[in-house]
Amino acid sequence: MLDVAEGNLRERAERVLAYHQQTKHRQDGYAAGPETLDWDAQPSPYRQFAGAPVTLLPLVSDGIDTPFAALTGQCPVAPAAPDIRSLGALLELSLGLAAIKEYGPDRWALRCNPSSGNLHPTEAYVVARGIGGIPDGVHHYRPAEHGLELRCSTILEKPGLWIALSSIFWREAWKYGERAFRYCQLDVGHALGAIAAACAVLGWQARVVPGIGADALERLLGLERERDFGRSEKEEAEVLIHIDTEPARGGRDDIPVPLCVGEPRWSGIANLLDPRPMYRWPVIESVAGASRGTIESLDLAGRVPASAAPVARAPQIILQRRSAQRYARDHVMPASVFSRILDSASGVLEQGELHLLAFVHNVEGLEQGLYALPAHTADEPRLRAAMDGSLVWEDVPEMALVPAFKRLAAGDFRKLVRALCCHQPIAADSCATFCMLAEFGDAIAVEPWRYRKLHWQAGLIGQRLYLEAEASGHAGTGIGCFLDDEIHRVLGLTGETFQAVYHFAMGRALTDERISSVPAYPGRFRLEARL
Ligand SMILES: Cc1cc2nc3c(=O)[nH]c(=O)nc-3n(C[C@H](O)[C@H](O)[C@H](O)COP(=O)(O)O)c2cc1C
């Protein structure tokens, strides 16, 4: 007989897997979503806590010369002193606004972290003690103003700095319906990658705090406080990250957890983002409940690549990163660029349970076709056994730097990939379009929370691909819209062991000249002094 805990676990795992099945886009119909959208009634992209005291953060990225190589651990960076300026830089370069776009009467902000549909369901909190210029306690980050609102004034047991992320599912579900939970989790992964990159710029290290449960994180951030949220959309606690501002000190395997020891004084009332929600998608609450759990360790840095990093200023690349909306179909990506991108991405891949497939359309010296990059060489036999038996799995001498990269089939797959990615031309006009294949295997049955983790890892890989593409004069686009089982069918995958969770196109961007761009935070003073 099953004991209760095991029964719960099995039921939760089944619920997660059923959600994944239910939210697949299929050839004969997309996952359930709204039938109409009233763009004027879009939920506010900004959470605010009215009445909470605000600390404006300085804009200091102009004065930071860290090279791009630092983002992949390829050049040492002296750690910045932790204070309001360096914390300002960390947030500006990870979750802050990067540009304001204008087209006719429309105006919208873009951020350093990408987000499906630019809807930005991810919120960030800063937990701090002893950071010069920042009151001790728990703050909510306001990207619109680049400021922190003090949600809870309290005393923490020890000095330190943490960032926590939460999701507001409705912001995403408003447009994407039931599939939105997946996008929120991919967005968390991108945000984790963005925070890790910004930390590297400052000579710091971001590390996920393992062992903390969703309830504990919710209480730390005050997300369970009914009186502060009222009718306003709830936030789901996702992950806590410790920011190590002296990573070279070494011998610090234990990752500190913030412990409130003072009397907490809460302030601020959450704003209502959507006064008239037109739809309800209860399956999102259901999968969220089923996949809530205790956070496991998750590597955010990845292996240091062996190839030379592109020469560029890291803050500039982070701020100018954009999702391409169109690609120059005839552009040929140099082999050295593609090799570097594979090398860098595999450094992230190696830390997780995801594999990359690449539909190569236009890369110098590489035959058009389908390729695979398993996370580890040892994974190849498993992947190979699961996929179509006629795939050839040949070595690719042109990409000798990444020996795990194999050619599976030659051919022009542009038309096919475009159809697989919801008929989006970006998937066909790119130089290469990647498919991220997650190993569900027993992972979710053992711990349903890992459904989130697999999406976070996909977002982390996506963030690395975005930055590498940008630094080499190319661009990327995350692709959340794809026909799940059609991809599995093309690859010969049956069963649920391997599931496509994300796609990514990469090539030379064509810019839409009708859209103009102005710098973020107009009118705000930018400090140019060095940190
Ligand atoms: C998880 C995720 C899924 C996305 N899916 C698509 C997609 O299917 N098609 C597309 O054109 N862009 C897609 N994007 C790109 C977003 O539309 C883009 O990030 C957003 O508009 C913000 O623009 P920016 O990346 O230039 O900051 C996706 C981005 C993310 C993070």
PDBQT file of the ligand as one rigid body, heavy atoms in Angstrom, charges set to zero:
ROOT
HETATM    1  C1  LIG A 601      10.448  32.087 -22.949  1.00  0.00    +0.000 C 
HETATM    2  C2  LIG A 601      10.421  32.963 -24.173  1.00  0.00    +0.000 A 
HETATM    3  C3  LIG A 601       9.677  32.578 -25.277  1.00  0.00    +0.000 A 
HETATM    4  C4  LIG A 601       9.660  33.389 -26.422  1.00  0.00    +0.000 A 
HETATM    5  N1  LIG A 601       8.966  32.966 -27.526  1.00  0.00    +0.000 NA
HETATM    6  C5  LIG A 601       8.992  33.709 -28.650  1.00  0.00    +0.000 A 
HETATM    7  C6  LIG A 601       8.373  33.228 -29.844  1.00  0.00    +0.000 A 
HETATM    8  O1  LIG A 601       7.806  32.123 -29.892  1.00  0.00    +0.000 OA
HETATM    9  N2  LIG A 601       8.452  34.034 -30.955  1.00  0.00    +0.000 N 
HETATM   10  C7  LIG A 601       9.098  35.254 -30.944  1.00  0.00    +0.000 A 
HETATM   11  O2  LIG A 601       9.124  35.938 -31.966  1.00  0.00    +0.000 OA
HETATM   12  N3  LIG A 601       9.705  35.714 -29.819  1.00  0.00    +0.000 NA
HETATM   13  C8  LIG A 601       9.669  34.965 -28.686  1.00  0.00    +0.000 A 
HETATM   14  N4  LIG A 601      10.334  35.412 -27.572  1.00  0.00    +0.000 N 
HETATM   15  C9  LIG A 601      11.034  36.704 -27.557  1.00  0.00    +0.000 C 
HETATM   16  C10 LIG A 601      10.226  37.745 -26.791  1.00  0.00    +0.000 C 
HETATM   17  O3  LIG A 601       9.128  38.147 -27.574  1.00  0.00    +0.000 OA
HETATM   18  C11 LIG A 601      11.121  38.924 -26.410  1.00  0.00    +0.000 C 
HETATM   19  O4  LIG A 601      12.016  38.494 -25.423  1.00  0.00    +0.000 OA
HETATM   20  C12 LIG A 601      10.330  40.089 -25.871  1.00  0.00    +0.000 C 
HETATM   21  O5  LIG A 601       9.539  40.675 -26.865  1.00  0.00    +0.000 OA
HETATM   22  C13 LIG A 601      11.240  41.161 -25.296  1.00  0.00    +0.000 C 
HETATM   23  O6  LIG A 601      12.140  41.622 -26.257  1.00  0.00    +0.000 OA
HETATM   24  P1  LIG A 601      13.708  41.574 -26.022  1.00  0.00    +0.000 P 
HETATM   25  O7  LIG A 601      14.087  40.118 -25.924  1.00  0.00    +0.000 OA
HETATM   26  O8  LIG A 601      14.287  42.238 -27.223  1.00  0.00    +0.000 OA
HETATM   27  O9  LIG A 601      13.996  42.286 -24.745  1.00  0.00    +0.000 OA
HETATM   28  C14 LIG A 601      10.379  34.607 -26.441  1.00  0.00    +0.000 A 
HETATM   29  C15 LIG A 601      11.138  34.972 -25.319  1.00  0.00    +0.000 A 
HETATM   30  C16 LIG A 601      11.173  34.165 -24.208  1.00  0.00    +0.000 A 
HETATM   31  C17 LIG A 601      12.013  34.565 -23.046  1.00  0.00    +0.000 C 
ENDROOT
TORSDOF 0
